[in-house]
């Protein structure tokens, strides 16, 4: 039962963090935070070794992490930046 070992979730969180560095855009950062938080919860002793429960906890924590980062870092506005003067002027 590899999914019930806390360090597996921590390693998965760090791997997703490295993947985020290679593919920037805050795509994998919520998943990385969710995996790290799941690993910490397992380390503190979630009593159930059920894979569906752990995946549900991971999903909820990932969504909460994504929403939290969205509140902290804000939403990109889709506007293009207009330059009024040239750097050589």
Legacy VTK file of the C-alpha trace (Angstrom):
# vtk DataFile Version 3.0
C-alpha trace
ASCII
DATASET POLYDATA
POINTS 89 float
0.000 0.000 0.000
2.335 2.628 -1.293
-0.275 5.411 -1.251
-0.617 5.253 2.535
3.064 6.103 3.141
3.564 9.771 3.993
6.910 10.260 2.245
5.500 9.073 -1.095
3.092 12.028 -1.071
5.889 14.400 -0.059
8.116 13.174 -2.912
5.170 13.480 -5.316
4.628 17.056 -4.120
8.262 17.959 -4.742
8.159 16.243 -8.147
5.089 18.282 -9.082
6.904 21.398 -7.875
9.832 20.616 -10.171
7.379 20.007 -12.996
5.889 23.446 -12.287
9.319 25.017 -12.736
9.700 23.259 -16.087
6.175 24.177 -17.244
5.424 27.566 -15.672
1.962 28.994 -15.427
0.758 27.852 -11.997
-0.601 24.616 -13.468
1.011 22.075 -11.148
1.571 24.281 -8.096
-1.861 23.575 -6.585
-1.367 19.851 -7.086
2.087 20.084 -5.487
0.694 21.878 -2.449
-2.152 19.358 -2.220
0.267 16.427 -2.333
2.509 17.984 0.304
-0.463 18.692 2.578
-1.760 15.143 2.089
1.653 13.779 3.027
1.694 15.911 6.168
-1.793 14.723 7.136
-0.799 11.101 6.617
2.324 11.738 8.665
0.176 13.029 11.514
-1.944 9.902 11.325
-5.027 9.778 9.121
-6.428 6.458 10.326
-7.813 5.230 7.000
-5.622 3.522 4.368
-8.305 3.796 1.706
-7.044 5.008 -1.681
-10.363 6.680 -2.640
-10.349 8.641 0.633
-6.746 9.746 0.147
-7.440 10.806 -3.441
-10.472 12.769 -2.254
-8.387 14.500 0.423
-5.699 15.233 -2.173
-8.278 16.681 -4.575
-9.895 18.885 -1.925
-6.554 20.150 -0.643
-5.356 20.831 -4.203
-8.453 22.889 -5.008
-8.136 24.802 -1.742
-4.459 25.485 -2.455
-5.276 26.655 -5.976
-8.038 28.960 -4.723
-5.742 30.321 -2.026
-2.978 31.046 -4.516
-5.500 32.677 -6.819
-6.534 34.996 -3.972
-2.921 35.778 -3.066
-1.471 36.226 -6.555
-4.615 37.503 -8.266
-6.157 36.782 -11.615
-4.380 37.700 -14.804
-6.261 40.316 -16.666
-5.683 39.336 -20.278
-4.739 42.906 -21.232
-1.645 43.488 -23.257
0.786 46.044 -21.986
1.071 49.135 -24.167
4.448 50.861 -24.257
4.229 54.647 -24.595
7.905 55.404 -25.026
10.910 53.624 -26.423
13.832 52.591 -24.225
16.209 54.417 -26.589
14.498 57.802 -26.211
LINES 1 90
89 0 1 2 3 4 5 6 7 8 9 10 11 12 13 14 15 16 17 18 19 20 21 22 23 24 25 26 27 28 29 30 31 32 33 34 35 36 37 38 39 40 41 42 43 44 45 46 47 48 49 50 51 52 53 54 55 56 57 58 59 60 61 62 63 64 65 66 67 68 69 70 71 72 73 74 75 76 77 78 79 80 81 82 83 84 85 86 87 88
